[in-house]
Amino acid sequence: MVIRYGTAVLNLAGVLALILGLLFWAGFALHLVSMHMLLGLLAVGALWVIGIGQIFSKTGSWILAACALFIGAFTIVIGLKQTSMMPGAAHWVIQLVHLLLGVLTIGLGHMAVARHRKSEKNRRS
């Protein structure tokens, strides 16, 4: 049940954070940076819930859980520090890394949920 709620939060917060991030990149809605940060933290928190769910699942993957915890932490660090990283003309590199980490956060969460659902289905059969 917790993984189901985590998936819902990950989907909603992740997609909204991606949309806001792309709007920022295009130069719009710059006053919503705090909302983007909150949505990003919610998405990473949901990824961590899903990753910890992998640890406590009987058929869970420790490697997938460790990746979820590491990628989530790395996403937060890059997100919070990105304004001071590589200032100037090359700042787009950090922005691209942050975008890719956001997409990876959502994708990794979906991979972990798919594995959990498959293992639950196989266990019931």
C-alpha positions as CSV (number, residue, x, y, z in Angstrom):
1,M,0.0,0.0,0.0
2,V,2.8,2.4,0.8
3,I,4.4,1.8,-2.6
4,R,1.1,2.6,-4.3
5,Y,1.0,6.0,-2.5
6,G,4.7,6.6,-3.2
7,T,4.0,5.9,-6.9
8,A,1.1,8.4,-7.0
9,V,3.3,11.1,-5.3
10,L,6.2,10.3,-7.6
11,N,4.0,10.6,-10.7
12,L,2.4,13.8,-9.7
13,A,5.3,15.6,-8.2
14,G,7.8,14.4,-10.8
15,V,5.8,15.5,-13.8
16,L,4.9,18.9,-12.3
17,A,8.6,19.4,-11.3
18,L,9.6,18.5,-14.9
19,I,7.1,20.9,-16.4
20,L,8.2,23.8,-14.2
21,G,11.8,23.1,-14.8
22,L,11.3,23.2,-18.6
23,L,9.3,26.4,-18.1
24,F,12.3,27.9,-16.2
25,W,14.6,26.8,-19.0
26,A,12.4,28.7,-21.5
27,G,12.5,31.8,-19.2
28,F,8.9,31.6,-17.9
29,A,7.5,31.2,-14.3
30,L,10.8,32.0,-12.6
31,H,8.9,33.1,-9.5
32,L,7.9,29.4,-8.9
33,V,11.4,28.1,-8.1
34,S,10.4,27.3,-4.5
35,M,7.4,25.3,-5.8
36,H,9.8,23.4,-8.2
37,M,12.1,22.7,-5.3
38,L,9.3,21.4,-3.1
39,L,8.0,19.2,-5.9
40,G,11.5,17.8,-6.5
41,L,11.9,17.0,-2.8
42,L,8.5,15.3,-2.9
43,A,9.5,13.2,-5.9
44,V,12.8,12.2,-4.3
45,G,11.0,11.4,-1.1
46,A,8.6,9.2,-3.0
47,L,11.6,7.5,-4.7
48,W,13.1,6.8,-1.3
49,V,9.9,5.4,0.0
50,I,9.7,3.1,-3.0
51,G,13.4,2.1,-2.6
52,I,13.0,1.4,1.1
53,G,9.9,-0.7,0.1
54,Q,12.3,-2.8,-2.1
55,I,14.4,-3.4,1.0
56,F,11.5,-4.7,3.1
57,S,9.9,-6.7,0.3
58,K,10.6,-10.4,0.3
59,T,11.6,-10.4,-3.3
60,G,13.0,-6.9,-3.4
61,S,16.3,-5.8,-4.9
62,W,18.9,-4.4,-2.6
63,I,20.8,-3.0,-5.6
64,L,17.7,-1.2,-6.9
65,A,17.0,0.2,-3.4
66,A,20.6,1.4,-3.1
67,C,20.4,3.0,-6.5
68,A,17.2,4.7,-5.5
69,L,18.7,6.1,-2.3
70,F,21.9,7.3,-4.1
71,I,20.2,8.8,-7.1
72,G,17.7,10.6,-4.9
73,A,20.5,12.1,-2.8
74,F,22.5,13.1,-5.8
75,T,19.4,14.7,-7.4
76,I,18.8,16.8,-4.3
77,V,22.5,17.9,-4.0
78,I,22.7,18.9,-7.6
79,G,19.3,20.6,-7.5
80,L,20.2,22.7,-4.4
81,K,23.7,23.6,-5.6
82,Q,23.2,24.0,-9.3
83,T,22.9,27.9,-9.3
84,S,26.5,28.1,-8.0
85,M,27.9,25.3,-10.2
86,M,29.6,26.3,-13.5
87,P,28.3,29.8,-13.7
88,G,28.4,31.5,-17.1
89,A,28.0,30.2,-20.5
90,A,28.6,26.5,-19.5
91,H,25.8,26.5,-16.9
92,W,23.5,24.7,-19.3
93,V,25.6,21.5,-18.7
94,I,24.5,21.5,-15.0
95,Q,20.9,22.3,-16.0
96,L,21.0,19.3,-18.4
97,V,22.5,17.0,-15.7
98,H,19.8,18.1,-13.3
99,L,17.1,17.4,-15.9
100,L,18.5,14.0,-16.6
101,L,18.6,13.2,-12.9
102,G,15.0,14.3,-12.6
103,V,14.0,11.9,-15.4
104,L,16.1,9.2,-13.9
105,T,14.4,9.7,-10.5
106,I,11.0,9.1,-12.1
107,G,12.2,6.2,-14.3
108,L,14.0,4.4,-11.4
109,G,10.9,4.7,-9.3
110,H,8.8,3.2,-12.0
111,M,11.3,0.4,-12.5
112,A,11.2,-0.4,-8.8
113,V,7.4,-0.3,-8.7
114,A,7.2,-2.6,-11.8
115,R,9.5,-5.1,-10.1
116,H,7.5,-5.0,-6.9
117,R,4.2,-5.6,-8.8
118,K,5.7,-8.4,-10.8
119,S,7.1,-10.1,-7.7
120,E,3.7,-9.7,-5.9
121,K,1.9,-11.2,-8.8
122,N,4.3,-14.2,-9.1
123,R,4.1,-14.7,-5.3
124,R,0.3,-14.9,-5.4
125,S,0.3,-17.4,-8.3
